Structure formats: structure tokens, C-alpha cells
Amino acid sequence: MRIAWFCIPAHGHTNPTLGVVRELTSAGHEVYYFSFEMFREKIEEAGARFIPCDGYDFEMEDKENADRVGKDKVYATELLVSSTLALDDMTTEMIGEIKPDLIVSDSVAFWGKLVAMKHGIPYVSSTTTFAFNRYSAKYMQESPWDIAKMIFTMPKINKQIRRLRDKGYPVRGLLEIVQNDNDTNTIVYTSKYFQPCSETFSDRYHFIGPSIRPVRHPITKTAEKTVYISMGTVNQNREFYRNCIHVLGQTDWQIIISMGTNTEHFDRLPDNIEVYETVDQMAVLSIADAFITHCGMNSASEGLYFKVPLVLFPQTTEQGAVARRVEELGAGVRLKSISEEDILQALKSVLEEAAYKNSAVRISESFHACGGFVEAREFLEEIVDPE
């Protein structure tokens, strides 16, 4: 089986796929992974052939563009179309050479879906967030104003869609590109239990559980309670970190903070606090008793996999959806503010009230019960060869 795999230039969307890719290549299948140079080494280590998308005026690589995409649908559509067309000659040539049996594409790497449509190749969505349909979409709430803005901008969006049709992409409208339905074969990297409204998805959706890599660099537990704090590598909220350090330095807990490039701003730390640019997150979570997280899907899932209750501090609508689901299932508490009092109170709640730990254990058990990479491989094999 030959698979062309497309992904966006983001760690949180690439990393979960690599275990599936490794499972496929280990079984003798060929995977051609369209991505970006920063991910080449990881992708090749998983056994895939790396196909670079750099150097094609691909505007999604620009961090400022990426931030704007979530806020401006017309801009997002123009970027999607421009990126797809920038890659068009290359993808058309490579698809002609590879002759894939299947195209797998990240759920927001829409150009992969468009390539499948253009060339008439079976398509599978790889969904590293929650799967969304009209039921679960309530977790990503839009205001009436957002909907009104969408209506006013539709003529501009339709102009972009015409650009795609002119290049042979058989697409009727924006929803056809960005929305999957119950007939769309889909891999989702979570459990049915954690997925909101999972009963509304067809059996074409395979909930294989989160991708959890093994611990590489074990960390010693030095206190009865260990608290891990990570807001992702791009968060620059120094006041938040300062408040955490000040108030938690007065406890007898072991505090481990991963704060990206902020570390240079913090010296003379209390003895119980360790600050790093990056850590082996699996190693820390394997000894943690509580986790303050920005609620990225991967981070939240990794914490819950290790049965760690969460303090929820989402920064985006997508992270807000994860936080809402964790709250619903009782495995975490939302941080009210970044004040020292609220930080301490939230941590005391998840550390001292057994219900939070018990709920995290239930979610963890649902993750462990999933079919994982093997289920994903068998699912893809079944699509190509249903006999």
C-alpha cells in the first residue's frame, strides 16, 4: 500500500501521526509524507519518505499568518487557496509519480483533502483535535457576530473557491473543504469517552487514543506532591510564571516548570522549584500529581494518560474546547485568574479532592483501552483492500 500523507507545519499536528506512520512502514507499507524541513528528521526516523513543501511560497509557514488564520475566515480561505495553488504543480507531479492508493491529511491541512478530490484518490482525515460535527461544534462556540461576519464575507470567499475550480479542483464551496461528515474516513487521536458527542459519529471514525511516546529521561520525584506547569513553548505570560514561583515556592511541593525561552527572566529560584526551557514531558507527567496546562490537546491527553488531574488555563478556542470537556468529565478545574491565591487554590483542589484524581483515572483507562497504532493501520488497510 502506498500512502501520501499531508500535514501542517506544527508539532502538535505532526507528532501524534508518527506512531501510525512507523506502524505502517514497519508492516511494509510505503508512506510519502508531505511536510516541512523542520520535521524531516522525525518523519524519516518513522520510516517515511519525506517530501518537502518548503520554498513554494507556502504562507502557512509564517507564524503571524498562522495566528491570524483563526480570527479571519476570509484571510484563512485566501491563505488556504494560495497555499494549495502554490503547491499544485509539485503535488500533481508527485502524485503522478507515487500513484498512492490513499491520501491521509491532517484535518486542517486542507490542501491534502483538495489533492485527493482533484486526483480522485480515497481520502482519510487525521484529526489531532476533537472530531467536530454539528453536535460537538458547540465546544467551539461562535458568537452571532462571528456568524454575521461570515455571511458578509461569503462573496470574497466564493472568489477564492473559483480560483481552485479554475485549476481543476472540483469544489463547490468552503464547507466542502473544511467540514468532514459521517462518510469521511477519519482517525481521531483520542478515546470515544473523551471525545464530545462521540455517539453522533459513524463507524468510519476510529478513535485510536492519544500518541504517547516512551519516557526517555526519567526524573526523580523529590517530594510527596509534584506539580508540573507548562503553557506550551510560545506562551510569554511572565506575570503568570512569576506568581506561580512566588506562591508555590512557599509550599513543600516539588515544582517543575517548562517555560520555553522565558527562563532567562527567572533566577534565584526557591529550592523546591526547577525551571527549564523544555523537559521530557512524559517523564515529568509519570511522577506528577497535578498539571497546570494551556489545554493543548496533546498536553492534556498526556497528563490524563498518566492519571494526572489538571488545572485548566486555555489560551485559544480550541484549547477552551479541551478544557470544557475535562471539566465535564470532572478531571480538572479551570484557573479563575493568574493571581497567586487562585493558582494555589486550584492546585489544592485537584491535589486534595479525590474526585479529580478518580476522574483522571477513568479517562486514562479509556485511553489505554483504545486500539492505538495497530487499529489505525488495520483501518487504512481495510479501506484500500476491503477483502
C-alpha positions in Angstrom: 0.0 0.0 0.0 1.3 3.5 -0.9 0.1 6.4 1.2 0.6 10.1 0.6 0.4 11.9 3.9 -0.1 15.7 4.3 0.4 17.8 7.5 0.6 21.4 8.6 3.9 22.8 9.9 3.0 22.3 13.6 4.5 19.9 16.2 1.1 19.3 17.8 -0.3 18.0 14.5 2.8 16.1 13.3 3.9 14.3 16.4 0.7 12.3 17.0 0.9 10.9 13.5 4.4 9.5 13.7 3.5 6.3 15.6 0.9 5.5 13.0 3.5 6.1 10.2 6.0 3.9 12.0 3.4 1.1 12.3 2.6 1.4 8.6 6.2 1.4 7.4 7.1 -1.5 9.8 4.3 -3.5 8.1 5.9 -2.9 4.7 3.7 -0.1 3.5 5.2 3.0 1.8 4.4 6.4 3.3 5.3 9.6 1.4 5.0 12.4 4.0 4.5 16.0 2.6 5.8 18.4 5.3 8.5 20.9 6.1 12.2 20.7 6.7 11.9 21.2 10.5 10.1 17.9 10.7 12.3 15.9 8.2 14.3 14.0 10.8 11.3 12.9 12.8 9.4 11.8 9.7 12.4 9.9 8.2 13.0 8.2 11.6 9.4 6.9 11.4 10.3 5.2 8.1 8.5 7.5 5.7 9.9 9.3 2.6 9.9 13.0 3.3 8.6 15.3 0.6 9.5 19.0 1.3 6.8 21.6 0.9 9.2 24.5 1.8 10.1 27.0 -0.9 6.7 27.1 -2.6 5.6 30.5 -1.3 3.7 28.5 1.3 2.3 31.2 3.5 1.1 28.9 6.3 4.8 28.7 7.5 4.6 32.3 8.7 3.8 32.5 12.4 2.0 35.8 12.0 -0.1 34.3 9.3 -0.9 31.3 11.4 -2.1 33.4 14.3 -4.4 35.4 12.0 -6.0 32.3 10.4 -8.1 31.5 13.5 -9.6 35.0 13.6 -10.3 36.0 9.9 -12.2 33.5 7.8 -11.7 35.4 4.5 -8.0 35.6 5.1 -7.9 32.0 6.2 -9.7 31.0 3.0 -7.3 33.1 0.8 -4.3 31.6 2.6 -5.7 28.0 2.1 -6.3 28.6 -1.6 -3.0 30.4 -2.2 -1.1 27.6 -0.4 -2.9 24.9 -2.3 -2.2 26.6 -5.6 1.4 27.3 -4.6 1.9 23.5 -4.1 -0.3 22.5 -7.1 2.4 21.8 -9.7 4.6 19.9 -7.2 1.8 17.8 -5.7 0.4 17.0 -9.1 3.8 15.8 -10.3 4.5 13.8 -7.1 1.0 12.2 -7.0 1.6 11.2 -10.6 5.0 9.6 -9.6 3.8 8.0 -6.3 0.4 6.8 -7.6 -0.8 6.5 -3.9 -3.6 4.1 -3.0 -4.7 6.5 -0.3 -4.2 10.1 0.9 -4.2 10.9 4.6 -4.3 14.5 5.5 -4.4 16.5 8.8 -7.9 17.8 9.3 -6.7 21.3 8.8 -4.1 20.6 6.0 -7.0 21.2 3.6 -4.7 21.1 0.6 -4.3 17.4 1.2 -8.0 16.9 1.0 -8.1 19.0 -2.1 -5.4 17.0 -3.8 -7.4 13.8 -3.0 -10.5 15.4 -4.6 -8.6 16.6 -7.7 -7.0 13.2 -8.4 -9.9 11.0 -7.3 -7.9 9.2 -4.6 -9.5 7.8 -1.4 -9.1 10.3 1.5 -8.7 9.8 5.2 -8.7 12.7 7.8 -6.1 12.6 10.5 -7.7 14.6 13.4 -5.3 15.6 16.3 -8.0 17.7 17.9 -11.5 16.6 18.8 -13.6 15.5 15.9 -16.2 18.1 15.1 -19.6 17.8 13.7 -22.8 19.9 14.2 -23.2 18.4 17.7 -19.6 18.6 19.0 -19.2 22.0 17.4 -20.9 23.6 20.4 -17.5 23.2 22.1 -16.1 25.7 19.7 -18.8 28.3 20.2 -19.1 31.2 17.7 -21.0 34.3 18.6 -23.8 35.7 16.4 -21.4 38.4 15.4 -18.9 35.9 14.1 -21.7 34.2 12.0 -22.8 37.6 10.7 -19.2 38.5 9.6 -19.1 35.1 7.8 -22.2 35.9 5.8 -20.9 39.4 4.8 -17.6 37.9 3.6 -19.0 35.0 1.6 -18.7 36.8 -1.8 -15.0 37.2 -1.1 -14.7 33.6 -0.1 -16.5 32.4 -3.2 -14.0 34.3 -5.3 -11.2 32.2 -3.7 -13.2 29.0 -4.4 -13.4 29.9 -8.1 -9.6 30.1 -8.1 -9.5 26.5 -7.1 -12.0 25.4 -9.6 -10.0 27.1 -12.4 -7.1 24.8 -11.5 -9.1 21.6 -11.7 -10.2 21.2 -8.0 -13.9 20.0 -8.1 -15.0 22.0 -5.1 -18.4 23.7 -4.7 -17.9 25.8 -1.5 -15.9 26.4 1.6 -17.8 24.0 3.8 -17.0 21.1 1.5 -13.3 21.7 2.2 -13.3 22.4 5.9 -16.0 20.1 7.1 -16.0 16.4 7.2 -19.2 14.3 7.5 -20.1 10.8 8.7 -19.0 9.3 5.4 -15.4 10.7 5.8 -12.9 8.0 7.0 -11.2 9.6 10.0 -8.5 8.7 12.5 -9.0 10.6 15.8 -6.2 10.6 18.4 -8.4 10.2 21.5 -10.9 7.8 23.0 -14.7 7.7 22.5 -15.1 8.5 26.2 -13.0 11.7 26.0 -14.5 12.8 22.6 -17.5 15.0 23.0 -20.7 13.7 21.5 -18.9 10.5 20.3 -22.2 8.7 19.8 -23.0 11.0 16.9 -20.1 9.9 14.8 -20.3 6.9 12.4 -18.1 3.8 12.5 -15.9 5.4 9.8 -14.4 7.4 12.8 -11.7 5.4 14.6 -10.8 6.7 18.0 -7.4 5.2 18.4 -6.3 7.0 21.6 -3.5 9.6 22.1 0.0 9.0 20.8 2.2 8.6 23.9 5.9 8.2 23.4 8.0 6.3 26.0 9.9 8.1 28.8 13.4 8.9 27.6 15.0 10.8 30.5 13.5 9.7 33.9 13.1 12.4 36.5 13.4 11.8 40.2 10.4 12.6 42.5 11.7 14.6 45.4 8.6 15.4 47.4 5.3 13.9 48.3 3.5 16.1 45.8 4.9 17.0 42.4 3.3 19.9 40.3 4.1 20.3 36.7 3.5 23.6 34.9 3.6 24.1 31.1 1.8 26.6 28.9 3.4 25.5 25.7 6.6 26.8 24.2 5.1 30.1 22.8 3.5 31.5 26.0 5.2 34.6 27.2 3.0 35.4 30.2 5.8 36.3 32.7 3.4 37.5 35.3 1.8 34.1 35.4 5.1 32.4 35.9 6.2 34.9 38.5 3.1 34.4 40.5 3.5 30.6 40.3 7.1 30.8 41.5 6.3 33.2 44.4 3.3 31.4 45.8 4.4 27.8 45.1 7.9 28.5 46.5 6.3 28.7 49.9 5.0 25.1 49.7 6.8 21.8 50.3 5.8 20.5 46.8 8.2 19.7 44.0 7.5 22.3 41.3 8.7 21.6 37.7 8.1 24.4 35.1 8.7 24.2 31.4 8.5 27.8 30.1 10.2 27.9 26.7 12.5 30.9 26.2 11.3 32.7 29.4 13.8 31.0 31.6 16.4 33.9 31.4 14.0 36.1 33.3 13.9 34.0 36.4 16.9 33.5 38.7 17.3 33.0 42.5 14.6 30.3 42.5 13.2 28.7 45.7 14.8 25.4 46.4 11.7 23.4 45.5 11.3 24.9 42.0 13.0 23.8 38.9 12.7 25.8 35.6 13.5 24.5 32.2 13.2 25.6 28.6 11.9 22.1 27.7 11.5 18.9 29.5 10.8 15.2 28.8 7.1 15.8 29.4 6.3 12.1 29.6 9.0 11.7 32.3 7.6 14.6 34.4 3.9 13.5 34.0 4.8 10.0 35.1 5.7 11.4 38.5 3.3 14.4 38.7 0.3 14.8 41.0 -1.1 17.9 39.3 -0.6 19.6 35.9 -1.3 23.3 35.1 -1.8 23.3 31.4 -2.8 25.5 28.5 -5.0 22.6 27.4 -3.4 21.8 24.1 -5.0 18.5 23.0 -1.7 16.6 23.2 -0.6 18.0 26.6 -4.0 17.5 28.2 -4.2 14.0 26.8 -0.7 13.1 28.0 -1.5 14.4 31.5 -4.7 12.4 31.7 -3.0 9.3 30.2 -0.7 9.4 33.3 -3.8 9.8 35.5 -2.8 13.4 36.5 -5.7 15.8 37.3 -5.4 19.2 35.5 -5.6 22.9 36.3 -7.0 24.3 33.1 -5.7 27.6 31.6 -6.8 27.6 27.9 -5.5 30.4 25.6 -7.4 29.7 22.4 -10.9 28.5 21.4 -9.5 25.0 20.5 -7.9 24.8 24.0 -11.1 26.1 25.5 -13.0 23.1 24.0 -10.5 20.7 25.6 -10.8 22.5 28.9 -14.6 22.3 28.8 -14.5 18.5 28.2 -12.1 18.0 31.0 -14.4 20.0 33.3 -17.4 18.0 32.2 -15.7 14.7 33.0 -14.6 16.0 36.4 -10.8 15.6 35.8 -9.8 19.2 36.3 -10.6 22.7 37.5 -10.4 25.9 35.5 -8.0 28.6 36.7 -10.1 31.7 37.6 -7.2 34.1 37.3 -3.4 34.3 37.4 -3.5 35.7 41.0 -1.3 33.8 43.5 -4.4 33.0 45.5 -6.3 31.4 42.6 -3.2 29.4 41.4 -2.7 27.9 44.9 -6.5 27.3 45.4 -6.8 25.5 42.1 -3.9 23.2 42.8 -5.1 22.5 46.3 -8.5 21.4 44.9 -7.1 18.9 42.4 -4.5 17.6 44.9 -6.8 17.2 47.9 -10.2 16.3 46.4 -10.1 12.6 45.3 -12.9 13.1 42.7 -10.5 14.9 40.3 -7.9 12.1 40.5 -10.6 9.4 40.1 -12.0 11.1 37.0 -8.5 11.4 35.5 -8.1 7.6 36.1 -11.3 6.9 34.2 -10.1 8.9 31.2 -6.7 7.2 31.4 -8.4 3.8 31.4 -10.4 4.8 28.2 -7.1 5.8 26.5 -5.4 2.5 27.4 -8.4 0.6 26.1 -8.1 2.1 22.6 -6.7 0.2 19.6 -3.8 2.6 19.0 -1.5 2.5 16.1 -2.4 -1.1 15.1 -6.1 -0.2 14.8 -5.1 2.8 12.6 -3.0 0.6 10.3 -5.7 -2.1 10.0 -8.3 0.6 9.3 -6.3 2.1 6.5 -5.5 -1.4 5.1 -9.3 -2.2 5.1 -10.0 1.0 3.1 -7.5 0.0 0.3 -8.2 -3.7 0.4 -11.7 -4.4 1.9 -11.5 -8.2 1.2 
